[in-house]
């Protein structure tokens, strides 16, 4: 399990690298993180030390549950460029 909580996040590079390695991820539901993560992810409250510790100590079995699996997302560079051009026009 990779534990990567955050109070503020830009793109979430650590988070995307973690799921690329197909490791269960324990993180916070904040900023861009929910948009960029996929796979075996469990979200915890952003500032809850108790939730972080509890999930680590219990090796929370729910993180292995398919209910916590986020589908893979595809971010197409071409689609992004087209949308940006549309916005600028």
PDB file of N, CA, C and O in Angstrom:
ATOM      1  N   UNK A   1       0.839  -1.174   0.000  1.00  0.00           N
ATOM      2  CA  UNK A   1       0.000   0.000   0.000  1.00  0.00           C
ATOM      3  C   UNK A   1       0.885   1.238   0.000  1.00  0.00           C
ATOM      4  O   UNK A   1       1.869   1.314   0.737  1.00  0.00           O
ATOM      5  N   UNK A   2       0.529   2.196  -0.825  1.00  0.00           N
ATOM      6  CA  UNK A   2       1.232   3.473  -0.822  1.00  0.00           C
ATOM      7  C   UNK A   2       0.319   4.488  -0.146  1.00  0.00           C
ATOM      8  O   UNK A   2      -0.856   4.612  -0.493  1.00  0.00           O
ATOM      9  N   UNK A   3       0.872   5.210   0.822  1.00  0.00           N
ATOM     10  CA  UNK A   3       0.119   6.211   1.566  1.00  0.00           C
ATOM     11  C   UNK A   3       0.599   7.583   1.104  1.00  0.00           C
ATOM     12  O   UNK A   3       1.753   7.955   1.316  1.00  0.00           O
ATOM     13  N   UNK A   4      -0.309   8.334   0.464  1.00  0.00           N
ATOM     14  CA  UNK A   4       0.059   9.642  -0.073  1.00  0.00           C
ATOM     15  C   UNK A   4      -1.054  10.653   0.182  1.00  0.00           C
ATOM     16  O   UNK A   4      -1.719  11.098  -0.753  1.00  0.00           O
ATOM     17  N   UNK A   5      -1.260  11.019   1.468  1.00  0.00           N
ATOM     18  CA  UNK A   5      -2.278  12.023   1.763  1.00  0.00           C
ATOM     19  C   UNK A   5      -1.800  13.408   1.341  1.00  0.00           C
ATOM     20  O   UNK A   5      -0.600  13.661   1.239  1.00  0.00           O
ATOM     21  N   UNK A   6      -2.746  14.290   1.099  1.00  0.00           N
ATOM     22  CA  UNK A   6      -2.382  15.637   0.677  1.00  0.00           C
ATOM     23  C   UNK A   6      -3.445  16.618   1.142  1.00  0.00           C
ATOM     24  O   UNK A   6      -4.629  16.285   1.192  1.00  0.00           O
ATOM     25  N   UNK A   7      -3.021  17.822   1.480  1.00  0.00           N
ATOM     26  CA  UNK A   7      -3.962  18.896   1.812  1.00  0.00           C
ATOM     27  C   UNK A   7      -4.211  19.794   0.607  1.00  0.00           C
ATOM     28  O   UNK A   7      -5.222  20.493   0.535  1.00  0.00           O
ATOM     29  N   UNK A   8      -3.276  19.763  -0.336  1.00  0.00           N
ATOM     30  CA  UNK A   8      -3.368  20.587  -1.535  1.00  0.00           C
ATOM     31  C   UNK A   8      -2.553  19.906  -2.612  1.00  0.00           C
ATOM     32  O   UNK A   8      -1.471  19.386  -2.339  1.00  0.00           O
ATOM     33  N   UNK A   9      -3.054  19.905  -3.824  1.00  0.00           N
ATOM     34  CA  UNK A   9      -2.357  19.162  -4.866  1.00  0.00           C
ATOM     35  C   UNK A   9      -2.531  19.850  -6.209  1.00  0.00           C
ATOM     36  O   UNK A   9      -3.593  20.392  -6.515  1.00  0.00           O
ATOM     37  N   UNK A  10      -1.473  19.819  -6.999  1.00  0.00           N
ATOM     38  CA  UNK A  10      -1.547  20.330  -8.361  1.00  0.00           C
ATOM     39  C   UNK A  10      -2.076  19.249  -9.267  1.00  0.00           C
ATOM     40  O   UNK A  10      -3.286  19.137  -9.463  1.00  0.00           O
ATOM     41  N   UNK A  11      -1.193  18.457  -9.820  1.00  0.00           N
ATOM     42  CA  UNK A  11      -1.608  17.388 -10.729  1.00  0.00           C
ATOM     43  C   UNK A  11      -1.701  16.035 -10.041  1.00  0.00           C
ATOM     44  O   UNK A  11      -2.497  15.197 -10.465  1.00  0.00           O
ATOM     45  N   UNK A  12      -0.943  15.798  -9.028  1.00  0.00           N
ATOM     46  CA  UNK A  12      -0.980  14.504  -8.354  1.00  0.00           C
ATOM     47  C   UNK A  12      -0.020  13.501  -8.966  1.00  0.00           C
ATOM     48  O   UNK A  12      -0.371  12.333  -9.134  1.00  0.00           O
ATOM     49  N   UNK A  13       1.186  13.938  -9.301  1.00  0.00           N
ATOM     50  CA  UNK A  13       2.167  13.067  -9.954  1.00  0.00           C
ATOM     51  C   UNK A  13       2.520  11.842  -9.121  1.00  0.00           C
ATOM     52  O   UNK A  13       2.620  10.738  -9.656  1.00  0.00           O
ATOM     53  N   UNK A  14       2.708  12.022  -7.826  1.00  0.00           N
ATOM     54  CA  UNK A  14       3.024  10.893  -6.954  1.00  0.00           C
ATOM     55  C   UNK A  14       1.884   9.884  -6.998  1.00  0.00           C
ATOM     56  O   UNK A  14       2.116   8.675  -6.994  1.00  0.00           O
ATOM     57  N   UNK A  15       0.677  10.375  -7.039  1.00  0.00           N
ATOM     58  CA  UNK A  15      -0.502   9.516  -7.038  1.00  0.00           C
ATOM     59  C   UNK A  15      -0.613   8.735  -8.348  1.00  0.00           C
ATOM     60  O   UNK A  15      -0.916   7.542  -8.333  1.00  0.00           O
ATOM     61  N   UNK A  16      -0.373   9.393  -9.466  1.00  0.00           N
ATOM     62  CA  UNK A  16      -0.462   8.690 -10.753  1.00  0.00           C
ATOM     63  C   UNK A  16       0.659   7.665 -10.884  1.00  0.00           C
ATOM     64  O   UNK A  16       0.455   6.598 -11.462  1.00  0.00           O
ATOM     65  N   UNK A  17       1.834   7.977 -10.356  1.00  0.00           N
ATOM     66  CA  UNK A  17       2.937   7.016 -10.395  1.00  0.00           C
ATOM     67  C   UNK A  17       2.615   5.797  -9.525  1.00  0.00           C
ATOM     68  O   UNK A  17       2.950   4.668  -9.882  1.00  0.00           O
ATOM     69  N   UNK A  18       1.976   6.029  -8.400  1.00  0.00           N
ATOM     70  CA  UNK A  18       1.613   4.936  -7.496  1.00  0.00           C
ATOM     71  C   UNK A  18       0.652   3.965  -8.169  1.00  0.00           C
ATOM     72  O   UNK A  18       0.855   2.752  -8.117  1.00  0.00           O
ATOM     73  N   UNK A  19      -0.385   4.490  -8.797  1.00  0.00           N
ATOM     74  CA  UNK A  19      -1.349   3.590  -9.437  1.00  0.00           C
ATOM     75  C   UNK A  19      -0.782   2.969 -10.706  1.00  0.00           C
ATOM     76  O   UNK A  19      -1.219   1.893 -11.114  1.00  0.00           O
ATOM     77  N   UNK A  20       0.183   3.629 -11.335  1.00  0.00           N
ATOM     78  CA  UNK A  20       0.840   3.033 -12.503  1.00  0.00           C
ATOM     79  C   UNK A  20       1.605   1.773 -12.093  1.00  0.00           C
ATOM     80  O   UNK A  20       1.772   0.849 -12.890  1.00  0.00           O
ATOM     81  N   UNK A  21       2.068   1.750 -10.838  1.00  0.00           N
ATOM     82  CA  UNK A  21       2.760   0.571 -10.317  1.00  0.00           C
ATOM     83  C   UNK A  21       1.770  -0.485  -9.830  1.00  0.00           C
ATOM     84  O   UNK A  21       2.172  -1.549  -9.359  1.00  0.00           O
ATOM     85  N   UNK A  22       0.470  -0.186  -9.947  1.00  0.00           N
ATOM     86  CA  UNK A  22      -0.605  -1.094  -9.543  1.00  0.00           C
ATOM     87  C   UNK A  22      -0.547  -1.458  -8.064  1.00  0.00           C
ATOM     88  O   UNK A  22      -0.795  -2.598  -7.671  1.00  0.00           O
ATOM     89  N   UNK A  23      -0.212  -0.454  -7.258  1.00  0.00           N
ATOM     90  CA  UNK A  23      -0.184  -0.630  -5.808  1.00  0.00           C
ATOM     91  C   UNK A  23      -1.467  -0.024  -5.224  1.00  0.00           C
ATOM     92  O   UNK A  23      -1.948   0.989  -5.732  1.00  0.00           O
ATOM     93  N   UNK A  24      -2.023  -0.618  -4.181  1.00  0.00           N
ATOM     94  CA  UNK A  24      -3.155   0.016  -3.514  1.00  0.00           C
ATOM     95  C   UNK A  24      -2.725   1.395  -3.020  1.00  0.00           C
ATOM     96  O   UNK A  24      -1.609   1.564  -2.528  1.00  0.00           O
ATOM     97  N   UNK A  25      -3.605   2.366  -3.152  1.00  0.00           N
ATOM     98  CA  UNK A  25      -3.279   3.746  -2.798  1.00  0.00           C
ATOM     99  C   UNK A  25      -4.243   4.256  -1.744  1.00  0.00           C
ATOM    100  O   UNK A  25      -5.459   4.139  -1.895  1.00  0.00           O
ATOM    101  N   UNK A  26      -3.702   4.817  -0.686  1.00  0.00           N
ATOM    102  CA  UNK A  26      -4.469   5.477   0.359  1.00  0.00           C
ATOM    103  C   UNK A  26      -4.165   6.955   0.228  1.00  0.00           C
ATOM    104  O   UNK A  26      -3.022   7.377   0.406  1.00  0.00           O
ATOM    105  N   UNK A  27      -5.190   7.751  -0.085  1.00  0.00           N
ATOM    106  CA  UNK A  27      -4.956   9.165  -0.333  1.00  0.00           C
ATOM    107  C   UNK A  27      -6.179   9.985   0.069  1.00  0.00           C
ATOM    108  O   UNK A  27      -7.137   9.450   0.627  1.00  0.00           O
ATOM    109  N   UNK A  28      -6.140  11.260  -0.212  1.00  0.00           N
ATOM    110  CA  UNK A  28      -7.219  12.168   0.150  1.00  0.00           C
ATOM    111  C   UNK A  28      -8.016  12.592  -1.077  1.00  0.00           C
ATOM    112  O   UNK A  28      -7.480  12.704  -2.179  1.00  0.00           O
ATOM    113  N   UNK A  29      -9.297  12.821  -0.863  1.00  0.00           N
ATOM    114  CA  UNK A  29     -10.199  13.239  -1.936  1.00  0.00           C
ATOM    115  C   UNK A  29     -10.146  14.762  -1.998  1.00  0.00           C
ATOM    116  O   UNK A  29     -10.985  15.453  -1.421  1.00  0.00           O
ATOM    117  N   UNK A  30      -9.142  15.267  -2.710  1.00  0.00           N
ATOM    118  CA  UNK A  30      -8.926  16.708  -2.747  1.00  0.00           C
ATOM    119  C   UNK A  30      -8.270  17.093  -4.076  1.00  0.00           C
ATOM    120  O   UNK A  30      -7.523  16.315  -4.670  1.00  0.00           O
ATOM    121  N   UNK A  31      -8.567  18.293  -4.516  1.00  0.00           N
ATOM    122  CA  UNK A  31      -7.976  18.878  -5.728  1.00  0.00           C
ATOM    123  C   UNK A  31      -8.084  17.925  -6.919  1.00  0.00           C
ATOM    124  O   UNK A  31      -9.165  17.408  -7.202  1.00  0.00           O
ATOM    125  N   UNK A  32      -6.981  17.693  -7.611  1.00  0.00           N
ATOM    126  CA  UNK A  32      -6.995  16.892  -8.841  1.00  0.00           C
ATOM    127  C   UNK A  32      -6.909  15.390  -8.588  1.00  0.00           C
ATOM    128  O   UNK A  32      -7.096  14.602  -9.515  1.00  0.00           O
ATOM    129  N   UNK A  33      -6.636  14.988  -7.378  1.00  0.00           N
ATOM    130  CA  UNK A  33      -6.382  13.574  -7.100  1.00  0.00           C
ATOM    131  C   UNK A  33      -7.505  12.652  -7.593  1.00  0.00           C
ATOM    132  O   UNK A  33      -7.214  11.671  -8.276  1.00  0.00           O
ATOM    133  N   UNK A  34      -8.776  12.930  -7.272  1.00  0.00           N
ATOM    134  CA  UNK A  34      -9.830  12.020  -7.755  1.00  0.00           C
ATOM    135  C   UNK A  34      -9.893  11.922  -9.282  1.00  0.00           C
ATOM    136  O   UNK A  34     -10.359  10.918  -9.821  1.00  0.00           O
ATOM    137  N   UNK A  35      -9.432  12.948  -9.967  1.00  0.00           N
ATOM    138  CA  UNK A  35      -9.473  12.947 -11.427  1.00  0.00           C
ATOM    139  C   UNK A  35      -8.371  12.115 -12.062  1.00  0.00           C
ATOM    140  O   UNK A  35      -8.551  11.584 -13.157  1.00  0.00           O
ATOM    141  N   UNK A  36      -7.237  11.996 -11.393  1.00  0.00           N
ATOM    142  CA  UNK A  36      -6.090  11.347 -12.035  1.00  0.00           C
ATOM    143  C   UNK A  36      -5.791   9.938 -11.535  1.00  0.00           C
ATOM    144  O   UNK A  36      -5.035   9.209 -12.177  1.00  0.00           O
ATOM    145  N   UNK A  37      -6.371   9.539 -10.398  1.00  0.00           N
ATOM    146  CA  UNK A  37      -6.078   8.199  -9.895  1.00  0.00           C
ATOM    147  C   UNK A  37      -7.053   7.178 -10.468  1.00  0.00           C
ATOM    148  O   UNK A  37      -8.146   7.509 -10.928  1.00  0.00           O
ATOM    149  N   UNK A  38      -6.617   5.944 -10.420  1.00  0.00           N
ATOM    150  CA  UNK A  38      -7.454   4.845 -10.905  1.00  0.00           C
ATOM    151  C   UNK A  38      -6.993   3.572 -10.215  1.00  0.00           C
ATOM    152  O   UNK A  38      -5.965   3.551  -9.539  1.00  0.00           O
ATOM    153  N   UNK A  39      -7.754   2.535 -10.392  1.00  0.00           N
ATOM    154  CA  UNK A  39      -7.372   1.264  -9.798  1.00  0.00           C
ATOM    155  C   UNK A  39      -7.795   1.157  -8.357  1.00  0.00           C
ATOM    156  O   UNK A  39      -8.893   1.577  -7.993  1.00  0.00           O
ATOM    157  N   UNK A  40      -6.937   0.599  -7.538  1.00  0.00           N
ATOM    158  CA  UNK A  40      -7.232   0.246  -6.159  1.00  0.00           C
ATOM    159  C   UNK A  40      -6.943   1.419  -5.224  1.00  0.00           C
ATOM    160  O   UNK A  40      -5.842   1.534  -4.685  1.00  0.00           O
ATOM    161  N   UNK A  41      -7.940   2.291  -5.033  1.00  0.00           N
ATOM    162  CA  UNK A  41      -7.739   3.540  -4.288  1.00  0.00           C
ATOM    163  C   UNK A  41      -8.754   3.646  -3.163  1.00  0.00           C
ATOM    164  O   UNK A  41      -9.929   3.323  -3.342  1.00  0.00           O
ATOM    165  N   UNK A  42      -8.299   4.101  -2.004  1.00  0.00           N
ATOM    166  CA  UNK A  42      -9.198   4.432  -0.904  1.00  0.00           C
ATOM    167  C   UNK A  42      -8.931   5.873  -0.505  1.00  0.00           C
ATOM    168  O   UNK A  42      -7.785   6.270  -0.296  1.00  0.00           O
ATOM    169  N   UNK A  43     -10.006   6.653  -0.400  1.00  0.00           N
ATOM    170  CA  UNK A  43      -9.889   8.049   0.003  1.00  0.00           C
ATOM    171  C   UNK A  43     -10.173   8.191   1.491  1.00  0.00           C
ATOM    172  O   UNK A  43     -11.045   7.522   2.046  1.00  0.00           O
ATOM    173  N   UNK A  44      -9.414   9.080   2.120  1.00  0.00           N
ATOM    174  CA  UNK A  44      -9.603   9.402   3.534  1.00  0.00           C
ATOM    175  C   UNK A  44      -9.761  10.909   3.648  1.00  0.00           C
ATOM    176  O   UNK A  44      -9.501  11.642   2.694  1.00  0.00           O
ATOM    177  N   UNK A  45     -10.186  11.365   4.808  1.00  0.00           N
ATOM    178  CA  UNK A  45     -10.343  12.804   5.037  1.00  0.00           C
ATOM    179  C   UNK A  45      -8.992  13.500   4.958  1.00  0.00           C
ATOM    180  O   UNK A  45      -7.987  12.957   5.417  1.00  0.00           O
ATOM    181  N   UNK A  46      -8.959  14.703   4.378  1.00  0.00           N
ATOM    182  CA  UNK A  46      -7.681  15.391   4.153  1.00  0.00           C
ATOM    183  C   UNK A  46      -6.803  15.622   5.381  1.00  0.00           C
ATOM    184  O   UNK A  46      -5.581  15.516   5.283  1.00  0.00           O
ATOM    185  N   UNK A  47      -7.389  15.930   6.522  1.00  0.00           N
ATOM    186  CA  UNK A  47      -6.551  16.258   7.679  1.00  0.00           C
ATOM    187  C   UNK A  47      -6.744  15.281   8.831  1.00  0.00           C
ATOM    188  O   UNK A  47      -6.458  15.619   9.979  1.00  0.00           O
ATOM    189  N   UNK A  48      -7.220  14.085   8.544  1.00  0.00           N
ATOM    190  CA  UNK A  48      -7.515  13.147   9.616  1.00  0.00           C
ATOM    191  C   UNK A  48      -6.351  12.193   9.875  1.00  0.00           C
ATOM    192  O   UNK A  48      -6.206  11.168   9.209  1.00  0.00           O
ATOM    193  N   UNK A  49      -5.533  12.552  10.849  1.00  0.00           N
ATOM    194  CA  UNK A  49      -4.422  11.678  11.238  1.00  0.00           C
ATOM    195  C   UNK A  49      -4.962  10.326  11.696  1.00  0.00           C
ATOM    196  O   UNK A  49      -4.370   9.282  11.426  1.00  0.00           O
ATOM    197  N   UNK A  50      -6.097  10.365  12.394  1.00  0.00           N
ATOM    198  CA  UNK A  50      -6.696   9.144  12.914  1.00  0.00           C
ATOM    199  C   UNK A  50      -7.058   8.179  11.784  1.00  0.00           C
ATOM    200  O   UNK A  50      -6.773   6.985  11.875  1.00  0.00           O
ATOM    201  N   UNK A  51      -7.687   8.694  10.716  1.00  0.00           N
ATOM    202  CA  UNK A  51      -8.063   7.840   9.589  1.00  0.00           C
ATOM    203  C   UNK A  51      -6.837   7.248   8.896  1.00  0.00           C
ATOM    204  O   UNK A  51      -6.838   6.081   8.504  1.00  0.00           O
ATOM    205  N   UNK A  52      -5.800   8.057   8.750  1.00  0.00           N
ATOM    206  CA  UNK A  52      -4.573   7.580   8.105  1.00  0.00           C
ATOM    207  C   UNK A  52      -3.968   6.438   8.924  1.00  0.00           C
ATOM    208  O   UNK A  52      -3.666   5.369   8.393  1.00  0.00           O
ATOM    209  N   UNK A  53      -3.800   6.681  10.210  1.00  0.00           N
ATOM    210  CA  UNK A  53      -3.205   5.672  11.084  1.00  0.00           C
ATOM    211  C   UNK A  53      -4.058   4.414  11.126  1.00  0.00           C
ATOM    212  O   UNK A  53      -3.537   3.303  11.034  1.00  0.00           O
ATOM    213  N   UNK A  54      -5.368   4.587  11.265  1.00  0.00           N
ATOM    214  CA  UNK A  54      -6.275   3.438  11.338  1.00  0.00           C
ATOM    215  C   UNK A  54      -6.183   2.591  10.068  1.00  0.00           C
ATOM    216  O   UNK A  54      -6.105   1.365  10.147  1.00  0.00           O
ATOM    217  N   UNK A  55      -6.191   3.230   8.905  1.00  0.00           N
ATOM    218  CA  UNK A  55      -6.125   2.494   7.640  1.00  0.00           C
ATOM    219  C   UNK A  55      -4.795   1.755   7.490  1.00  0.00           C
ATOM    220  O   UNK A  55      -4.758   0.636   6.979  1.00  0.00           O
ATOM    221  N   UNK A  56      -3.710   2.377   7.934  1.00  0.00           N
ATOM    222  CA  UNK A  56      -2.404   1.727   7.838  1.00  0.00           C
ATOM    223  C   UNK A  56      -2.319   0.540   8.796  1.00  0.00           C
ATOM    224  O   UNK A  56      -1.895  -0.547   8.405  1.00  0.00           O
ATOM    225  N   UNK A  57      -2.722   0.751  10.052  1.00  0.00           N
ATOM    226  CA  UNK A  57      -2.629  -0.318  11.046  1.00  0.00           C
ATOM    227  C   UNK A  57      -3.525  -1.501  10.720  1.00  0.00           C
ATOM    228  O   UNK A  57      -3.151  -2.651  10.950  1.00  0.00           O
ATOM    229  N   UNK A  58      -4.683  -1.227  10.196  1.00  0.00           N
ATOM    230  CA  UNK A  58      -5.614  -2.304   9.872  1.00  0.00           C
ATOM    231  C   UNK A  58      -5.306  -2.928   8.517  1.00  0.00           C
ATOM    232  O   UNK A  58      -5.860  -3.970   8.168  1.00  0.00           O
ATOM    233  N   UNK A  59      -4.419  -2.288   7.755  1.00  0.00           N
ATOM    234  CA  UNK A  59      -4.191  -2.726   6.377  1.00  0.00           C
ATOM    235  C   UNK A  59      -5.560  -2.931   5.750  1.00  0.00           C
ATOM    236  O   UNK A  59      -5.873  -3.974   5.176  1.00  0.00           O
ATOM    237  N   UNK A  60      -6.346  -1.897   5.889  1.00  0.00           N
ATOM    238  CA  UNK A  60      -7.767  -1.868   5.537  1.00  0.00           C
ATOM    239  C   UNK A  60      -8.121  -2.805   4.384  1.00  0.00           C
ATOM    240  O   UNK A  60      -7.719  -2.581   3.242  1.00  0.00           O
ATOM    241  N   UNK A  61      -8.875  -3.852   4.696  1.00  0.00           N
ATOM    242  CA  UNK A  61      -9.249  -4.835   3.683  1.00  0.00           C
ATOM    243  C   UNK A  61     -10.189  -4.256   2.638  1.00  0.00           C
ATOM    244  O   UNK A  61     -10.304  -4.804   1.542  1.00  0.00           O
ATOM    245  N   UNK A  62     -10.857  -3.167   2.956  1.00  0.00           N
ATOM    246  CA  UNK A  62     -11.767  -2.563   1.982  1.00  0.00           C
ATOM    247  C   UNK A  62     -11.026  -2.046   0.760  1.00  0.00           C
ATOM    248  O   UNK A  62     -11.616  -1.928  -0.313  1.00  0.00           O
ATOM    249  N   UNK A  63      -9.748  -1.738   0.905  1.00  0.00           N
ATOM    250  CA  UNK A  63      -8.994  -1.233  -0.231  1.00  0.00           C
ATOM    251  C   UNK A  63      -8.847  -2.313  -1.303  1.00  0.00           C
ATOM    252  O   UNK A  63      -8.581  -2.002  -2.464  1.00  0.00           O
ATOM    253  N   UNK A  64      -9.018  -3.577  -0.922  1.00  0.00           N
ATOM    254  CA  UNK A  64      -8.953  -4.668  -1.889  1.00  0.00           C
ATOM    255  C   UNK A  64     -10.327  -4.984  -2.488  1.00  0.00           C
ATOM    256  O   UNK A  64     -10.432  -5.781  -3.420  1.00  0.00           O
ATOM    257  N   UNK A  65     -11.352  -4.372  -1.963  1.00  0.00           N
ATOM    258  CA  UNK A  65     -12.714  -4.615  -2.405  1.00  0.00           C
ATOM    259  C   UNK A  65     -12.966  -3.931  -3.749  1.00  0.00           C
ATOM    260  O   UNK A  65     -12.597  -2.769  -3.921  1.00  0.00           O
ATOM    261  N   UNK A  66     -13.582  -4.621  -4.693  1.00  0.00           N
ATOM    262  CA  UNK A  66     -13.862  -4.007  -6.000  1.00  0.00           C
ATOM    263  C   UNK A  66     -14.683  -2.721  -5.919  1.00  0.00           C
ATOM    264  O   UNK A  66     -14.641  -1.904  -6.839  1.00  0.00           O
ATOM    265  N   UNK A  67     -15.433  -2.531  -4.822  1.00  0.00           N
ATOM    266  CA  UNK A  67     -16.199  -1.298  -4.664  1.00  0.00           C
ATOM    267  C   UNK A  67     -15.287  -0.077  -4.596  1.00  0.00           C
ATOM    268  O   UNK A  67     -15.726   1.044  -4.851  1.00  0.00           O
ATOM    269  N   UNK A  68     -14.025  -0.294  -4.255  1.00  0.00           N
ATOM    270  CA  UNK A  68     -13.072   0.797  -4.147  1.00  0.00           C
ATOM    271  C   UNK A  68     -12.163   0.888  -5.369  1.00  0.00           C
ATOM    272  O   UNK A  68     -11.180   1.628  -5.354  1.00  0.00           O
ATOM    273  N   UNK A  69     -12.478   0.151  -6.415  1.00  0.00           N
ATOM    274  CA  UNK A  69     -11.670   0.195  -7.624  1.00  0.00           C
ATOM    275  C   UNK A  69     -12.217   1.269  -8.546  1.00  0.00           C
ATOM    276  O   UNK A  69     -13.384   1.236  -8.937  1.00  0.00           O
ATOM    277  N   UNK A  70     -11.376   2.204  -8.883  1.00  0.00           N
ATOM    278  CA  UNK A  70     -11.759   3.297  -9.783  1.00  0.00           C
ATOM    279  C   UNK A  70     -11.377   2.886 -11.197  1.00  0.00           C
ATOM    280  O   UNK A  70     -10.241   2.472 -11.430  1.00  0.00           O
ATOM    281  N   UNK A  71     -12.296   2.989 -12.140  1.00  0.00           N
ATOM    282  CA  UNK A  71     -11.976   2.578 -13.515  1.00  0.00           C
ATOM    283  C   UNK A  71     -10.814   3.370 -14.099  1.00  0.00           C
ATOM    284  O   UNK A  71     -10.567   4.517 -13.727  1.00  0.00           O
ATOM    285  N   UNK A  72     -10.112   2.729 -15.016  1.00  0.00           N
ATOM    286  CA  UNK A  72      -9.018   3.399 -15.693  1.00  0.00           C
ATOM    287  C   UNK A  72      -9.553   4.519 -16.561  1.00  0.00           C
ATOM    288  O   UNK A  72     -10.615   4.392 -17.169  1.00  0.00           O
ATOM    289  N   UNK A  73      -8.817   5.614 -16.618  1.00  0.00           N
ATOM    290  CA  UNK A  73      -9.210   6.779 -17.398  1.00  0.00           C
ATOM    291  C   UNK A  73      -8.171   7.012 -18.478  1.00  0.00           C
ATOM    292  O   UNK A  73      -6.990   6.714 -18.300  1.00  0.00           O
ATOM    293  N   UNK A  74      -8.617   7.537 -19.577  1.00  0.00           N
ATOM    294  CA  UNK A  74      -7.681   7.854 -20.648  1.00  0.00           C
ATOM    295  C   UNK A  74      -7.708   9.354 -20.876  1.00  0.00           C
ATOM    296  O   UNK A  74      -8.770   9.947 -21.069  1.00  0.00           O
ATOM    297  N   UNK A  75      -6.537   9.958 -20.851  1.00  0.00           N
ATOM    298  CA  UNK A  75      -6.412  11.385 -21.095  1.00  0.00           C
ATOM    299  C   UNK A  75      -5.734  11.567 -22.449  1.00  0.00           C
ATOM    300  O   UNK A  75      -4.520  11.411 -22.575  1.00  0.00           O
ATOM    301  N   UNK A  76      -6.521  11.894 -23.440  1.00  0.00           N
ATOM    302  CA  UNK A  76      -6.005  12.046 -24.791  1.00  0.00           C
ATOM    303  C   UNK A  76      -5.443  13.446 -25.000  1.00  0.00           C
ATOM    304  O   UNK A  76      -6.130  14.442 -24.769  1.00  0.00           O
ATOM    305  N   UNK A  77      -4.219  13.513 -25.427  1.00  0.00           N
ATOM    306  CA  UNK A  77      -3.599  14.811 -25.697  1.00  0.00           C
ATOM    307  C   UNK A  77      -4.366  15.555 -26.791  1.00  0.00           C
ATOM    308  O   UNK A  77      -4.607  16.757 -26.678  1.00  0.00           O
ATOM    309  N   UNK A  78      -4.747  14.839 -27.845  1.00  0.00           N
ATOM    310  CA  UNK A  78      -5.471  15.476 -28.950  1.00  0.00           C
ATOM    311  C   UNK A  78      -6.819  16.039 -28.499  1.00  0.00           C
ATOM    312  O   UNK A  78      -7.195  17.145 -28.886  1.00  0.00           O
ATOM    313  N   UNK A  79      -7.539  15.278 -27.687  1.00  0.00           N
ATOM    314  CA  UNK A  79      -8.833  15.758 -27.189  1.00  0.00           C
ATOM    315  C   UNK A  79      -8.641  16.986 -26.304  1.00  0.00           C
ATOM    316  O   UNK A  79      -9.432  17.928 -26.363  1.00  0.00           O
ATOM    317  N   UNK A  80      -7.604  16.975 -25.494  1.00  0.00           N
ATOM    318  CA  UNK A  80      -7.327  18.124 -24.630  1.00  0.00           C
ATOM    319  C   UNK A  80      -7.017  19.367 -25.446  1.00  0.00           C
ATOM    320  O   UNK A  80      -7.531  20.445 -25.149  1.00  0.00           O
ATOM    321  N   UNK A  81      -6.186  19.232 -26.467  1.00  0.00           N
ATOM    322  CA  UNK A  81      -5.832  20.371 -27.324  1.00  0.00           C
ATOM    323  C   UNK A  81      -7.078  20.909 -28.026  1.00  0.00           C
ATOM    324  O   UNK A  81      -7.269  22.122 -28.109  1.00  0.00           O
ATOM    325  N   UNK A  82      -7.919  20.015 -28.527  1.00  0.00           N
ATOM    326  CA  UNK A  82      -9.156  20.453 -29.198  1.00  0.00           C
ATOM    327  C   UNK A  82     -10.050  21.245 -28.246  1.00  0.00           C
ATOM    328  O   UNK A  82     -10.616  22.270 -28.625  1.00  0.00           O
ATOM    329  N   UNK A  83     -10.172  20.765 -27.011  1.00  0.00           N
ATOM    330  CA  UNK A  83     -11.002  21.468 -26.023  1.00  0.00           C
ATOM    331  C   UNK A  83     -10.409  22.832 -25.677  1.00  0.00           C
ATOM    332  O   UNK A  83     -11.146  23.807 -25.528  1.00  0.00           O
ATOM    333  N   UNK A  84      -9.094  22.906 -25.549  1.00  0.00           N
ATOM    334  CA  UNK A  84      -8.446  24.189 -25.252  1.00  0.00           C
ATOM    335  C   UNK A  84      -8.664  25.188 -26.383  1.00  0.00           C
ATOM    336  O   UNK A  84      -8.959  26.358 -26.141  1.00  0.00           O
ATOM    337  N   UNK A  85      -8.516  24.721 -27.614  1.00  0.00           N
ATOM    338  CA  UNK A  85      -8.737  25.605 -28.775  1.00  0.00           C
ATOM    339  C   UNK A  85     -10.170  26.104 -28.786  1.00  0.00           C
ATOM    340  O   UNK A  85     -10.428  27.273 -29.073  1.00  0.00           O
ATOM    341  N   UNK A  86     -11.109  25.206 -28.469  1.00  0.00           N
ATOM    342  CA  UNK A  86     -12.521  25.600 -28.406  1.00  0.00           C
ATOM    343  C   UNK A  86     -12.731  26.706 -27.360  1.00  0.00           C
ATOM    344  O   UNK A  86     -13.447  27.676 -27.607  1.00  0.00           O
ATOM    345  N   UNK A  87     -12.107  26.547 -26.207  1.00  0.00           N
ATOM    346  CA  UNK A  87     -12.243  27.538 -25.137  1.00  0.00           C
ATOM    347  C   UNK A  87     -11.668  28.888 -25.546  1.00  0.00           C
ATOM    348  O   UNK A  87     -12.263  29.931 -25.275  1.00  0.00           O
ATOM    349  N   UNK A  88     -10.520  28.863 -26.191  1.00  0.00           N
ATOM    350  CA  UNK A  88      -9.881  30.122 -26.595  1.00  0.00           C
ATOM    351  C   UNK A  88     -10.685  30.844 -27.674  1.00  0.00           C
ATOM    352  O   UNK A  88     -10.701  32.073 -27.726  1.00  0.00           O
ATOM    353  N   UNK A  89     -11.353  30.070 -28.536  1.00  0.00           N
ATOM    354  CA  UNK A  89     -12.188  30.692 -29.580  1.00  0.00           C
ATOM    355  C   UNK A  89     -13.402  31.326 -28.967  1.00  0.00           C
ATOM    356  O   UNK A  89     -14.225  31.899 -29.680  1.00  0.00           O
TER     357      UNK A  89
END
